[in-house]
Amino acid sequence: MEALGIIPVRIGPSVAPSVRQVQVNEKTTARVHKFSDGKRTVSKGQPEYDWTLTCSAMKEKQEILDLLEAAEASGEVTISFDVGARSYMLTNCARNSTGFSSDSDGTADLTISGVAPELLQVR
């Protein structure tokens, strides 16, 4: 079996250019309830998602920022990605962080992070 190398990413219907790394995390709050009679049980909340895209900073322009801004202006930001034969879509995404960095090896990065209320498996 061959290992997966690259996870393709899309903002809306457009390929997200210069993305080198994508990270999506699902978090669900869970709590243990301990009762006076010695019994215990667990309750779980609804999942929420956070995402981070690490991109190469380009000399001319940051096209991925243009795609996100256009999606934000239209009112629907979706981020889709493929993991092998499965495709997933984060819906109603909100960006909460944008940062730039560089190092002495000549790498300049643009890192964009955000949250989403839902992750759908679309294929």
C-alpha positions in Angstrom: 0.0 0.0 0.0 1.4 3.4 -1.0 1.5 6.3 1.5 -0.4 9.6 0.6 2.0 12.4 -0.1 0.0 15.6 -0.9 -3.5 16.6 0.2 -5.1 18.8 -2.4 -7.0 21.9 -1.0 -9.7 24.0 -2.5 -11.3 27.3 -1.4 -14.9 27.1 -2.8 -14.4 25.6 -6.3 -10.9 26.9 -6.8 -7.7 25.1 -6.2 -5.8 26.8 -3.3 -2.5 27.8 -4.7 0.8 27.5 -2.9 -0.6 25.4 0.0 2.2 23.2 1.4 0.5 21.9 4.5 -3.1 21.6 5.6 -4.1 20.7 9.2 -7.7 20.1 10.3 -8.6 19.2 13.9 -11.9 18.0 15.4 -12.5 18.9 19.0 -15.4 17.6 21.1 -15.8 18.6 24.7 -16.3 15.5 26.9 -17.0 15.5 30.6 -17.0 12.8 33.3 -19.9 13.2 35.8 -19.3 11.6 39.2 -22.4 11.1 41.4 -22.7 10.8 45.2 -23.7 7.1 44.9 -20.4 6.2 43.3 -21.7 5.9 39.7 -20.1 7.8 36.8 -21.1 8.7 33.3 -19.8 10.7 30.4 -21.5 13.5 28.4 -20.2 14.8 25.1 -20.8 18.1 23.3 -21.0 18.8 19.6 -17.8 18.7 17.6 -16.1 21.9 16.3 -13.2 22.2 13.9 -10.2 24.3 13.5 -7.9 24.5 10.4 -4.5 25.8 9.4 -3.1 26.3 5.9 0.6 26.9 5.5 1.5 28.4 2.2 4.6 29.6 0.4 4.6 33.4 0.3 4.7 34.4 -3.3 6.6 37.4 -4.7 3.8 38.8 -6.8 0.7 38.4 -4.8 -1.0 36.1 -2.2 -3.7 34.5 -4.4 -5.0 32.4 -1.6 -5.9 35.6 0.4 -7.8 36.8 -2.7 -9.7 33.6 -2.8 -10.6 33.8 0.9 -11.6 37.4 0.7 -13.8 36.8 -2.4 -15.5 33.9 -0.6 -16.0 36.0 2.6 -17.5 38.7 0.5 -20.0 36.2 -1.1 -20.9 35.0 2.4 -19.9 31.4 2.0 -16.4 30.2 2.8 -15.8 26.5 2.3 -12.5 24.7 2.4 -12.4 21.2 0.7 -9.6 18.7 0.8 -9.0 15.2 -0.5 -7.5 12.4 1.6 -7.0 9.5 -0.7 -10.4 8.5 -2.3 -12.3 10.5 0.4 -13.2 14.2 0.0 -14.1 16.5 2.9 -15.6 20.0 3.1 -15.4 22.5 6.0 -18.4 24.7 5.8 -19.0 28.3 7.0 -15.3 28.8 7.7 -14.1 31.9 9.6 -10.5 33.0 9.5 -9.2 34.0 12.9 -5.4 34.3 12.2 -3.1 35.3 9.4 0.7 35.4 9.8 3.9 35.8 7.7 7.3 34.3 8.6 10.6 33.7 7.0 13.9 32.0 7.9 17.5 32.2 6.9 17.2 29.2 4.5 15.1 31.4 2.1 11.6 30.0 3.1 8.8 32.6 3.4 5.5 31.3 4.8 2.0 32.6 4.9 -0.1 30.8 7.6 -3.8 31.2 7.7 -6.0 29.6 10.5 -9.6 29.5 11.4 -12.6 27.6 12.6 -15.6 25.9 11.1 -18.8 24.4 12.7 -19.1 21.5 10.4 -17.0 18.9 8.4 -18.8 17.0 5.7 -17.6 13.9 3.9 -18.7 14.7 0.4 -17.2 11.6 -1.4 
